[in-house]
Amino acid sequence: MAAAKKGKEFSTFKGRPLVRCGDEIYYGSMEEPYVIRMQIKSKKEVNGEQIADKVTVQLMATDPYLSPRRALIKSSEKKGLFLAMDIADIWLGRALAGKM
């Protein structure tokens, strides 16, 4: 018998999906009205490991009928992934709660 297919499980951060493809990270669900896109613009080496140095954070509407320019709600550049994830969680939480 064929085994039942399971949906692919994503990593999560504070209960929301976190998906990385190369130097782009998406935070949030595409089924909700907003999602965060983070782009790693530069990296630096620390103890032999490459870590994100400059990260662009963008709050975007998930409406497929909007042009990419209109889908962009907010944008900022942060130093390091920790600060980028921090502001991403705040922006997404406020946007989904309708407190923008």
Steps between C-alpha positions, in 0.01 A plus 500: 500500500615850430576710804291810550676816383567758765524871424851641523565640847676836516724633772320750721590812696256608770237270351520629143657323198857592409622401152844569352601477136857617443534852638124558533302414811120509517332533838128439536235311308400580144142418605494813721465857367867592570840332495857616566778464243858535620787525254858449617694777325846429643674245719807501722719225637502435876700206639510338157121527445317730257232703679257762370629856535243719321143379462213676323163442673180551299139471614298390198134439424430150368220608265597343163320775307723780633808607308828439687532875556155528659546179702797655684370662820817572701872454448811541714862388508642347820845393611487130569235232484404533868389863462329417169301215657408721796350777285343243264307341787381840625388621156325176409323479836372856471397460135304181569335661803397800287708747705716644224 
